[in-house]
Amino acid sequence: MPTDPPRKRSTSSIKAGKLASFFSSSPKASATASAALLAAHTAANAQHGLSSPGYSLPTISVSDASTDSQKMLFSPPSAEEAHRIARAHAQFGPISDPGHTYVSKHTEGEVVEEPIQDDPPYYYLITTYLSYLILIIFGHVRDFFGKRFKARNYKHLKQQNGYAPLNSDFDNFYVRRLKMRINDCFSRPITGVPGRFITLLDRVSNDHNATFQFTGKTTETLNMSSYNYLGFAQSDGPCADATEETIRKYGMSSGSTRAESGTQDLHVECEKLVARFVGKPDAMVFSMGFATNSTSLPAIVGKGCLIISDELNHSSLRFGSRLSGACITMFKHNDMEHLEEVLREAISQGQPRTHRPWKKILVVVEGLYSMEGTMCNLPALIELKKKYKYYLFIDEAHSIGALGPRGRGVCDYFNIDPKEVDILMGTLTKSFGANGGYIAAEKAIIDRLRLANAGYIYGEAPTPPVIVQIMTALRMIAGDICPGQGEERLQRLAFNSRYLRLGLKRLGFIVYGQDDSPIIPLLLYSPAKMPAFSHEMLKRKIAVVIVGYPATPLVSSRARFCVSAAHTKDDLDRLLQACDEIGDILQLKFSSGVAGGKRSLEDKVQPPRWTMKEILERNVEDTKAKLL
């Protein structure tokens, strides 16, 4: 067969060949490049909290000069892979800028300043009292006629067949005539993982919120309501993988109490890990946070002892104090001068009637108060402890994992040796994505609690999956596994907390709490504004918690934002935009600026009313400075 004579290649074709050979690589070079890209992809997934085994690297294929086939440079992810990535980001958002981090700690040597609480104009307080007065009057009028013309609706409040009613008419009045009006704002059912986003089950009521019916639809909302401080509430990742493996090995339950046959090797290992994490010689874990307090205090103190409690302590601490049989007195919230007055009076007068010395004095405080967003003044408490020789019990339900450069709570935040605190309590729900609680103290105290604590003796042992979730989260925070992830979560939480708080103050809202607290209460005051705020937020697909009486004082109703490391700056900007709009609609911007948010310290007159544009331009930079 005749062949064509060889043709001389033009200069342009030679250059094109060289260009193609430059991009086309040998098999060895392709393997090296692919490995490098895979490593980069794995590192990016780790940074964003994603699990790398479930993802495949997008394929790269560059055609050489000898073929005419057209191939895509990057092939798009499959539908299943895209769904997996979207689900992971819905649970824990990827950080958009490494600068959106901050280290939560108190500057050593500085005086611990109590946050200033701004007060609204008297007009808002007067109208709030009038609103409650009108609701109460109308409630009694409705009851007056209802008991006569619709007596069947009040049967449960009256004596029947010789049985006294279980419900008191007076106690039931608040639920019947006040709470029922806004009942649709509470206990909204959810489905799925309560991560960065949360899915609500839509419901309607046809009988004025007495009962609800599901519509069969759902609404995905930005989650500002869950205690998920470090974002460990995930269905993918190291914690979920370890939990799944544990279920296959240990099952779902230990099947007994800790005092009988319910103590497994996992419980022993977890207690050692908790003790090491908080800096105590020994610890014990419980299956319920509320029961940890309510059963531990009666085992520590009793008759002839004195408990001095902060007036805003959690219900579990109050319940446990009453069960103990000890005398109880309170001091004003975080008021160290008043605490010293109470201590001096108690020590000088002794027990009632006999005036004998107290057997023990136990001061009980919280590390981070869940309704106020304030921290205890730990340096001042330690100073008074050395002076008056009392025992100190700190409930770190909300502060453990959420405060301090290493996430060790208020001791870590204030750089105080945990040995200075006698008993550290904490829950394993908020920051660790699990449930239960712990007590950490000296070994002698823990040994005593193992014999006398009713929750340990009679309560079901924490289940194996929960224990492994706790241990994996603790190891991630400590950096034992997935180095860097725990530190990033802590710093993202600190940045998000300060960013949102500063933004709300600059918009003109009254917010309570310390700057580094992930709990941010926004004051609403009026009872009518509680459901209005909740409904307006839900219209904008944001889930928030509203809190009113009896959890707060009658005129201090509030919305409580719970910040998470899973949130991104864009999420917080979206929330600020929604608050800006709703604040104008409901007239909630009545801050005077004394608690912060002003443009400068010299501005003594103009209250903070920044625009969203100004906040977006300056908030990131100002968040890392000392807040005004």
C-alpha positions as CSV (number, residue, x, y, z in Angstrom):
1,M,0.0,0.0,0.0
2,P,1.5,3.3,-1.0
3,T,2.2,5.7,1.9
4,D,2.2,9.4,1.9
5,P,5.6,11.1,2.1
6,P,6.4,12.6,5.5
7,R,5.3,16.1,5.8
8,K,7.2,18.8,7.5
9,R,5.4,20.0,10.6
10,S,4.7,23.7,10.9
11,T,6.0,25.8,13.8
12,S,2.5,26.3,15.2
13,S,1.8,22.5,15.3
14,I,5.2,21.9,17.0
15,K,4.3,24.5,19.7
16,A,0.8,22.9,20.1
17,G,2.5,19.5,20.5
18,K,4.8,20.8,23.2
19,L,1.9,22.5,24.9
20,A,-0.1,19.3,24.9
21,S,2.9,17.3,26.2
22,F,3.3,19.8,28.9
23,F,-0.2,19.1,30.2
24,S,-0.3,15.4,29.5
25,S,1.7,13.5,32.2
26,S,3.2,10.1,32.5
27,P,1.4,7.5,34.6
28,K,3.8,8.0,37.4
29,A,3.3,11.8,37.3
30,S,-0.5,11.3,37.2
31,A,-0.4,9.1,40.2
32,T,1.7,11.6,42.1
33,A,-0.7,14.5,41.2
34,S,-3.7,12.4,42.1
35,A,-2.2,11.5,45.5
36,A,-1.5,15.1,46.2
37,L,-5.0,16.2,45.3
38,L,-6.5,13.3,47.4
39,A,-4.4,14.5,50.4
40,A,-5.6,18.1,49.9
41,H,-9.2,16.9,49.6
42,T,-8.9,14.8,52.8
43,A,-7.4,17.7,54.7
44,A,-10.2,20.0,53.6
45,N,-12.8,17.5,54.7
46,A,-11.1,17.2,58.1
47,Q,-11.0,21.0,58.4
48,H,-14.8,21.2,57.7
49,G,-15.7,18.4,60.0
50,L,-16.5,16.0,57.2
51,S,-15.6,12.3,57.2
52,S,-13.2,11.6,54.3
53,P,-14.0,7.9,53.8
54,G,-17.4,8.6,52.3
55,Y,-16.2,10.9,49.6
56,S,-14.4,10.4,46.3
57,L,-12.0,12.8,44.6
58,P,-13.5,14.4,41.5
59,T,-11.7,12.8,38.5
60,I,-9.3,14.8,36.4
61,S,-8.7,13.8,32.8
62,V,-6.9,15.9,30.3
63,S,-6.8,14.7,26.7
64,D,-3.5,14.5,24.9
65,A,-2.8,15.9,21.4
66,S,-3.1,12.5,19.7
67,T,-6.8,12.0,20.4
68,D,-9.9,13.9,19.3
69,S,-12.1,12.8,22.3
70,Q,-13.4,15.6,24.4
71,K,-13.2,15.0,28.2
72,M,-14.2,17.2,31.1
73,L,-11.5,18.6,33.3
74,F,-13.6,18.0,36.5
75,S,-16.4,15.6,36.6
76,P,-19.3,16.7,38.9
77,P,-20.0,14.7,42.1
78,S,-22.7,12.1,41.8
79,A,-26.2,12.8,43.2
80,E,-25.6,10.6,46.2
81,E,-22.3,12.2,47.0
82,A,-23.8,15.7,46.6
83,H,-26.6,14.8,49.0
84,R,-24.1,13.5,51.5
85,I,-22.0,16.7,51.4
86,A,-25.2,18.8,51.7
87,R,-26.3,16.8,54.7
88,A,-22.9,17.1,56.4
89,H,-22.9,20.9,55.8
90,A,-26.4,21.1,57.2
91,Q,-25.1,19.5,60.4
92,F,-21.8,21.4,60.7
93,G,-21.1,24.3,58.4
94,P,-17.7,24.7,56.8
95,I,-15.6,27.7,57.9
96,S,-15.4,30.3,55.2
97,D,-12.5,32.2,56.5
98,P,-9.7,31.1,58.9
99,G,-10.0,34.5,60.5
100,H,-13.4,33.7,61.9
101,T,-11.9,32.2,65.1
102,Y,-11.1,33.5,68.5
103,V,-9.6,32.1,71.8
104,S,-11.9,32.3,74.7
105,K,-10.0,33.3,77.9
106,H,-9.9,35.9,80.6
107,T,-6.9,38.3,80.4
108,E,-4.8,37.4,83.5
109,G,-4.4,40.2,86.0
110,E,-7.6,42.1,84.8
111,V,-10.4,42.6,87.2
112,V,-13.5,40.5,86.5
113,E,-16.1,43.0,85.5
114,E,-19.7,42.2,85.9
115,P,-21.7,42.8,82.7
116,I,-23.9,45.9,82.8
117,Q,-27.6,45.2,82.5
118,D,-29.4,47.8,80.5
119,D,-32.9,48.8,81.4
120,P,-35.7,49.7,79.0
121,P,-37.6,53.0,79.3
122,Y,-40.3,53.0,81.9
123,Y,-43.0,53.1,79.2
124,Y,-42.1,49.5,78.2
125,L,-42.1,48.2,81.8
126,I,-45.5,49.9,82.6
127,T,-47.1,48.5,79.5
128,T,-45.7,45.0,80.3
129,Y,-47.3,45.1,83.7
130,L,-50.6,46.4,82.2
131,S,-50.5,43.5,79.6
132,Y,-50.2,40.9,82.3
133,L,-52.9,42.7,84.4
134,I,-55.3,42.7,81.4
135,L,-54.6,39.0,80.7
136,I,-55.3,38.1,84.3
137,I,-58.5,40.0,84.5
138,F,-59.9,38.6,81.3
139,G,-58.8,35.1,82.4
140,H,-60.8,35.4,85.7
141,V,-63.8,36.7,83.8
142,R,-63.7,33.8,81.4
143,D,-63.3,31.4,84.3
144,F,-66.3,33.0,86.0
145,F,-68.6,32.4,83.1
146,G,-66.9,29.1,82.0
147,K,-67.5,27.4,85.3
148,R,-71.2,28.2,85.1
149,F,-71.9,27.6,81.4
150,K,-69.2,25.0,80.5
151,A,-68.6,23.2,83.7
152,R,-67.4,20.1,81.9
153,N,-64.2,21.9,80.9
154,Y,-63.4,22.4,84.6
155,K,-64.2,18.9,85.9
156,H,-60.5,18.1,86.5
157,L,-60.3,21.0,88.9
158,K,-63.2,19.9,91.1
159,Q,-63.8,17.2,93.6
160,Q,-65.2,14.0,92.0
161,N,-66.7,11.0,93.7
162,G,-64.9,11.8,96.9
163,Y,-61.5,12.3,95.2
164,A,-59.7,15.6,95.6
165,P,-58.5,17.2,92.3
166,L,-54.9,16.6,91.4
167,N,-54.6,20.0,89.8
168,S,-55.0,23.1,91.8
169,D,-57.3,25.7,90.3
170,F,-55.0,28.5,91.3
171,D,-51.8,26.8,90.0
172,N,-53.6,25.8,86.8
173,F,-54.7,29.4,86.0
174,Y,-51.3,30.4,84.5
175,V,-51.3,27.4,82.2
176,R,-54.9,27.7,81.3
177,R,-55.1,31.5,80.7
178,L,-51.6,32.7,79.9
179,K,-49.4,29.9,78.6
180,M,-52.1,28.3,76.5
181,R,-52.2,31.5,74.3
182,I,-48.6,31.0,73.2
183,N,-48.5,27.2,73.5
184,D,-47.6,26.8,69.8
185,C,-44.2,28.4,70.5
186,F,-43.2,25.7,72.9
187,S,-42.2,22.0,72.5
188,R,-42.1,22.1,68.7
189,P,-41.4,18.6,67.5
190,I,-38.4,18.0,65.3
191,T,-36.9,15.3,63.2
192,G,-33.4,14.5,62.2
193,V,-30.1,15.8,63.6
194,P,-30.3,19.1,65.6
195,G,-27.2,20.5,64.0
196,R,-26.6,23.7,62.1
197,F,-30.1,23.4,60.7
198,I,-33.0,21.7,62.3
199,T,-36.2,20.2,60.7
200,L,-39.5,21.1,62.3
201,L,-42.6,19.0,62.0
202,D,-45.4,21.4,60.9
203,R,-48.5,21.3,63.1
204,V,-51.8,23.2,63.4
205,S,-54.3,23.7,66.2
206,N,-58.1,24.0,65.8
207,D,-58.9,24.4,69.5
208,H,-56.8,27.4,70.5
209,N,-53.6,25.5,71.2
210,A,-55.1,22.8,73.5
211,T,-54.2,20.1,71.0
212,F,-52.1,19.9,67.8
213,Q,-52.4,17.9,64.6
214,F,-49.4,17.3,62.2
215,T,-49.8,18.5,58.6
216,G,-47.4,15.9,57.2
217,K,-45.0,18.7,56.1
218,T,-41.7,19.8,57.5
219,T,-39.7,23.1,57.6
220,E,-35.9,23.3,57.6
221,T,-34.8,26.1,59.8
222,L,-31.5,27.7,61.0
223,N,-31.0,26.2,64.5
224,M,-30.5,28.8,67.2
225,S,-32.2,26.8,69.9
226,S,-30.2,23.6,70.6
227,Y,-27.5,23.1,73.2
228,N,-25.0,22.0,70.6
229,Y,-22.1,24.3,71.4
230,L,-19.3,22.4,69.7
231,G,-21.4,20.9,67.0
232,F,-20.9,17.2,68.0
233,A,-24.6,16.4,67.2
234,Q,-23.7,14.8,63.9
235,S,-24.8,11.6,62.2
236,D,-21.5,11.4,60.3
237,G,-17.9,11.7,61.5
238,P,-15.6,10.1,64.1
239,C,-18.2,10.2,66.9
240,A,-21.0,8.6,64.8
241,D,-18.6,6.0,63.5
242,A,-17.3,5.0,66.9
243,T,-20.9,4.9,68.3
244,E,-22.1,2.6,65.5
245,E,-19.2,0.2,66.1
246,T,-19.9,0.2,69.8
247,I,-23.6,-0.7,69.2
248,R,-22.5,-3.8,67.3
249,K,-20.1,-4.8,70.0
250,Y,-21.9,-3.8,73.3
251,G,-25.5,-3.4,72.2
252,M,-27.8,-0.6,73.3
253,S,-27.9,-1.0,77.1
254,S,-25.9,-2.1,80.1
255,G,-29.1,-3.6,81.6
256,S,-28.4,-2.7,85.2
257,T,-27.4,-0.1,87.7
258,R,-23.8,0.9,88.3
259,A,-23.9,-0.6,91.8
260,E,-24.9,-4.0,90.5
261,S,-23.8,-5.4,87.2
262,G,-24.1,-2.3,85.0
263,T,-20.5,-1.1,85.3
264,Q,-18.7,-1.9,82.0
265,D,-15.1,-1.3,81.0
266,L,-16.4,1.7,79.0
267,H,-17.7,3.4,82.1
268,V,-14.3,3.0,83.9
269,E,-12.4,4.3,80.9
270,C,-14.8,7.2,80.5
271,E,-14.6,8.3,84.1
272,K,-10.8,8.3,83.9
273,L,-11.0,10.4,80.8
274,V,-13.4,12.9,82.3
275,A,-11.2,13.2,85.4
276,R,-8.1,13.9,83.3
277,F,-10.0,16.3,81.1
278,V,-11.2,18.5,84.0
279,G,-8.1,18.2,86.0
280,K,-9.4,16.1,89.0
281,P,-8.1,12.9,90.5
282,D,-11.4,11.0,90.1
283,A,-14.8,11.3,88.5
284,M,-18.1,9.4,88.2
285,V,-20.7,9.6,85.4
286,F,-24.5,9.5,85.5
287,S,-27.2,8.9,82.9
288,M,-29.0,12.2,83.6
289,G,-27.7,15.7,84.2
290,F,-30.6,16.8,86.4
291,A,-30.3,13.7,88.6
292,T,-26.5,14.4,88.9
293,N,-27.2,17.5,90.9
294,S,-30.4,16.4,92.7
295,T,-28.9,13.2,94.0
296,S,-25.3,14.3,94.7
297,L,-26.1,17.3,97.0
298,P,-28.0,15.1,99.5
299,A,-25.0,12.7,99.6
300,I,-22.6,15.6,100.3
301,V,-24.4,17.7,102.9
302,G,-27.2,17.0,105.4
303,K,-28.7,18.2,108.7
304,G,-26.5,20.6,110.5
305,C,-24.9,21.8,107.2
306,L,-25.4,25.1,105.4
307,I,-25.8,25.6,101.6
308,I,-25.3,29.1,100.3
309,S,-26.8,29.2,96.8
310,D,-26.7,31.8,94.1
311,E,-30.3,33.1,93.6
312,L,-30.3,32.2,89.9
313,N,-29.1,28.6,90.3
314,H,-30.7,25.9,88.2
315,S,-33.8,24.0,89.4
316,S,-31.8,20.8,89.8
317,L,-29.5,22.5,92.4
318,R,-32.5,23.9,94.3
319,F,-34.2,20.5,94.2
320,G,-31.1,18.7,95.5
321,S,-30.5,21.3,98.2
322,R,-34.0,20.8,99.5
323,L,-33.6,17.0,99.5
324,S,-30.4,17.2,101.5
325,G,-32.1,18.5,104.7
326,A,-29.5,21.2,105.1
327,C,-30.3,24.8,105.9
328,I,-30.4,26.9,102.7
329,T,-29.7,30.6,102.2
330,M,-29.1,32.6,99.0
331,F,-27.0,35.5,97.9
332,K,-27.7,38.0,95.1
333,H,-26.6,36.8,91.7
334,N,-22.8,37.1,91.3
335,D,-22.7,39.7,94.1
336,M,-19.5,38.8,96.0
337,E,-20.0,41.5,98.5
338,H,-23.4,40.1,99.5
339,L,-21.9,36.6,99.6
340,E,-19.3,37.8,102.1
341,E,-22.0,39.4,104.2
342,V,-24.0,36.1,104.2
343,L,-20.8,34.1,105.1
344,R,-19.9,36.4,108.0
345,E,-23.5,36.3,109.4
346,A,-23.7,32.5,109.0
347,I,-20.3,31.8,110.7
348,S,-20.8,34.2,113.5
349,Q,-24.4,33.1,114.4
350,G,-24.1,29.4,113.7
351,Q,-27.1,27.0,113.5
352,P,-30.6,28.3,114.3
353,R,-31.7,28.1,117.9
354,T,-28.6,26.2,119.2
355,H,-26.0,28.5,117.6
356,R,-23.6,25.6,117.3
357,P,-21.0,25.8,114.5
358,W,-22.1,24.5,111.1
359,K,-20.8,21.1,110.3
360,K,-20.1,22.2,106.7
361,I,-20.7,25.2,104.6
362,L,-21.1,24.6,100.9
363,V,-21.3,27.5,98.4
364,V,-23.1,26.4,95.2
365,V,-22.8,28.3,91.9
366,E,-23.0,27.7,88.2
367,G,-20.1,28.2,85.8
368,L,-22.4,29.7,83.1
369,Y,-26.0,30.6,83.9
370,S,-28.3,29.3,81.3
371,M,-30.9,32.1,81.4
372,E,-28.6,35.1,81.9
373,G,-25.5,34.1,79.9
374,T,-23.3,35.3,82.8
375,M,-20.3,33.5,84.3
376,C,-19.5,33.1,87.9
377,N,-16.8,35.3,89.3
378,L,-14.4,32.4,90.0
379,P,-11.3,34.4,91.1
380,A,-13.4,36.2,93.8
381,L,-15.0,33.0,94.9
382,I,-11.6,31.4,95.4
383,E,-10.4,34.4,97.3
384,L,-13.4,34.2,99.7
385,K,-13.0,30.5,100.0
386,K,-9.4,30.8,101.3
387,K,-10.6,33.5,103.7
388,Y,-13.7,31.8,105.1
389,K,-12.9,28.1,104.6
390,Y,-16.0,26.9,102.8
391,Y,-16.4,24.1,100.2
392,L,-17.1,25.2,96.6
393,F,-19.5,23.3,94.3
394,I,-19.6,24.5,90.6
395,D,-22.2,23.3,88.2
396,E,-20.5,23.5,84.8
397,A,-23.4,22.2,82.7
398,H,-23.1,25.0,80.2
399,S,-19.5,26.0,80.6
400,I,-17.6,22.7,80.2
401,G,-16.5,22.4,76.6
402,A,-17.8,25.9,75.8
403,L,-15.3,28.1,77.7
404,G,-11.6,28.4,77.9
405,P,-8.8,28.0,75.3
406,R,-8.8,24.2,75.9
407,G,-12.6,23.9,76.6
408,R,-12.1,22.9,80.2
409,G,-14.7,25.3,81.5
410,V,-14.5,28.3,83.9
411,C,-11.3,27.1,85.5
412,D,-9.6,27.0,82.1
413,Y,-11.2,30.4,81.2
414,F,-9.8,32.2,84.3
415,N,-6.6,30.1,84.3
416,I,-7.3,28.8,87.8
417,D,-6.1,25.4,89.0
418,P,-9.1,23.0,89.3
419,K,-7.6,21.9,92.6
420,E,-8.9,25.2,94.1
421,V,-12.5,24.0,93.5
422,D,-13.7,21.1,95.7
423,I,-16.4,19.6,93.5
424,L,-16.9,20.1,89.7
425,M,-20.2,19.0,88.2
426,G,-21.1,19.1,84.5
427,T,-23.5,17.7,82.0
428,L,-22.4,15.7,78.9
429,T,-25.3,16.9,76.8
430,K,-24.5,20.5,75.7
431,S,-20.9,20.4,74.4
432,F,-20.5,16.7,73.7
433,G,-23.6,15.7,71.8
434,A,-24.5,13.0,74.3
435,N,-26.5,12.9,77.6
436,G,-25.8,12.4,81.3
437,G,-23.6,14.2,83.8
438,Y,-20.5,13.8,85.9
439,I,-19.1,14.7,89.3
440,A,-15.3,15.2,89.5
441,A,-13.5,15.7,92.8
442,E,-10.9,14.1,95.1
443,K,-10.9,10.3,95.2
444,A,-12.2,10.3,98.8
445,I,-15.3,12.3,97.8
446,I,-16.0,10.2,94.8
447,D,-15.7,7.0,96.9
448,R,-18.2,8.4,99.3
449,L,-20.6,9.3,96.5
450,R,-20.4,5.8,95.1
451,L,-21.8,4.5,98.4
452,A,-24.4,7.3,99.2
453,N,-25.5,8.7,95.8
454,A,-29.1,7.4,95.0
455,G,-28.6,8.1,91.3
456,Y,-25.5,5.8,91.2
457,I,-27.1,3.1,93.3
458,Y,-30.6,3.0,91.8
459,G,-30.3,4.7,88.5
460,E,-29.7,3.0,85.1
461,A,-26.1,3.1,84.0
462,P,-25.3,5.3,80.9
463,T,-25.7,3.3,77.8
464,P,-22.6,2.1,75.8
465,P,-23.3,4.3,72.7
466,V,-23.6,7.4,74.9
467,I,-20.4,6.6,76.7
468,V,-18.4,6.2,73.5
469,Q,-19.9,9.4,72.1
470,I,-18.7,11.2,75.2
471,M,-15.2,9.7,75.0
472,T,-14.8,10.4,71.3
473,A,-15.8,14.0,71.7
474,L,-13.5,14.4,74.7
475,R,-10.6,13.0,72.7
476,M,-11.3,15.3,69.8
477,I,-11.4,18.3,72.0
478,A,-8.1,17.3,73.7
479,G,-6.5,16.6,70.3
480,D,-5.9,12.9,70.9
481,I,-7.7,12.1,67.7
482,C,-8.3,14.3,64.6
483,P,-5.7,16.9,65.7
484,G,-6.8,20.4,65.2
485,Q,-10.5,19.8,64.9
486,G,-11.3,20.2,68.6
487,E,-9.3,23.4,68.7
488,E,-11.0,24.8,65.7
489,R,-14.4,24.1,67.1
490,L,-13.6,25.9,70.4
491,Q,-12.3,28.9,68.5
492,R,-15.2,29.0,66.1
493,L,-17.7,28.9,69.0
494,A,-15.8,31.8,70.8
495,F,-15.8,33.9,67.6
496,N,-19.5,33.2,66.8
497,S,-20.6,34.1,70.4
498,R,-18.8,37.4,70.4
499,Y,-19.8,38.3,66.8
500,L,-23.5,37.7,67.4
501,R,-23.6,39.5,70.7
502,L,-21.8,42.5,69.4
503,G,-24.1,42.7,66.3
504,L,-27.2,42.6,68.5
505,K,-25.9,45.3,70.8
506,R,-25.1,47.5,67.8
507,L,-28.5,47.0,66.3
508,G,-30.0,48.4,69.6
509,F,-31.2,45.3,71.4
510,I,-30.8,44.7,75.2
511,V,-28.9,41.5,75.6
512,Y,-27.5,39.9,78.9
513,G,-24.4,38.1,79.7
514,Q,-20.6,38.1,79.3
515,D,-19.0,38.6,75.8
516,D,-17.6,35.1,75.5
517,S,-20.8,33.3,76.6
518,P,-22.5,31.2,73.9
519,I,-25.9,31.9,75.6
520,I,-27.3,35.2,74.4
521,P,-30.6,36.3,75.9
522,L,-32.4,39.1,73.9
523,L,-35.0,40.8,76.1
524,L,-38.6,41.1,74.9
525,Y,-40.5,42.0,78.1
526,S,-44.1,42.2,76.9
527,P,-46.0,38.8,76.9
528,A,-47.5,39.6,73.5
529,K,-44.0,40.0,71.9
530,M,-43.0,36.4,72.8
531,P,-45.2,34.7,70.3
532,A,-44.9,37.5,67.8
533,F,-41.1,37.2,67.9
534,S,-41.2,33.4,67.6
535,H,-43.6,33.5,64.7
536,E,-41.7,36.2,62.8
537,M,-38.5,34.2,63.2
538,L,-40.3,31.0,62.0
539,K,-41.5,32.9,58.9
540,R,-37.8,33.6,58.1
541,K,-37.0,29.9,58.7
542,I,-35.1,30.5,62.0
543,A,-35.8,28.3,65.1
544,V,-35.4,30.2,68.4
545,V,-36.4,29.6,72.0
546,I,-38.6,32.1,73.9
547,V,-38.5,32.0,77.7
548,G,-41.0,33.5,80.1
549,Y,-42.4,33.2,83.6
550,P,-41.7,31.1,85.7
551,A,-38.3,30.4,84.2
552,T,-37.6,34.1,84.3
553,P,-39.1,37.1,86.3
554,L,-42.5,38.1,85.1
555,V,-41.4,41.2,83.2
556,S,-38.1,39.7,81.8
557,S,-39.4,37.6,79.0
558,R,-36.7,36.9,76.4
559,A,-35.6,35.1,73.3
560,R,-32.5,32.9,74.0
561,F,-30.0,32.3,71.2
562,C,-27.7,29.3,71.7
563,V,-24.6,29.7,69.5
564,S,-22.8,26.7,68.1
565,A,-19.4,26.1,66.4
566,A,-21.5,24.5,63.6
567,H,-22.8,28.0,62.6
568,T,-21.0,30.0,59.9
569,K,-20.7,33.8,59.8
570,D,-23.3,33.8,57.0
571,D,-25.7,32.1,59.4
572,L,-25.2,34.8,62.0
573,D,-25.5,37.5,59.4
574,R,-28.8,36.0,58.4
575,L,-30.0,36.0,62.0
576,L,-28.9,39.6,62.5
577,Q,-30.8,40.7,59.4
578,A,-33.9,38.9,60.7
579,C,-33.5,40.5,64.1
580,D,-33.1,43.9,62.5
581,E,-36.3,43.6,60.6
582,I,-38.3,42.1,63.5
583,G,-36.9,44.6,66.0
584,D,-38.4,47.4,63.9
585,I,-41.7,45.7,63.6
586,L,-42.1,44.9,67.3
587,Q,-40.2,48.0,68.6
588,L,-37.6,46.0,70.5
589,K,-34.6,48.4,69.9
590,F,-34.6,50.3,73.2
591,S,-31.0,49.9,74.3
592,S,-29.3,53.0,75.7
593,G,-25.8,51.7,75.0
594,V,-24.6,51.5,78.6
595,A,-24.0,47.7,78.1
596,G,-22.1,48.2,74.9
597,G,-22.6,48.6,71.2
598,K,-21.8,52.3,70.9
599,R,-19.6,53.7,68.2
600,S,-17.1,55.1,70.7
601,L,-16.7,55.5,74.5
602,E,-17.0,59.3,74.0
603,D,-20.5,59.0,72.6
604,K,-22.6,59.6,75.8
605,V,-25.9,60.5,74.2
606,Q,-26.6,58.6,70.9
607,P,-27.9,55.1,71.5
608,P,-26.5,52.3,69.3
609,R,-28.5,52.0,66.1
610,W,-26.1,50.7,63.5
611,T,-27.2,49.7,60.1
612,M,-26.6,46.1,58.8
613,K,-24.2,47.5,56.2
614,E,-22.1,49.0,58.9
615,I,-22.2,45.8,61.0
616,L,-21.1,43.7,58.1
617,E,-18.2,46.0,57.3
618,R,-16.8,46.2,60.9
619,N,-18.1,43.4,63.0
620,V,-15.4,40.8,62.2
621,E,-12.5,43.1,63.1
622,D,-14.2,44.5,66.2
623,T,-15.2,41.1,67.5
624,K,-11.6,40.3,68.2
625,A,-11.0,43.5,70.1
626,K,-12.1,44.4,73.6
627,L,-15.8,45.0,73.2
628,L,-17.2,48.4,74.2
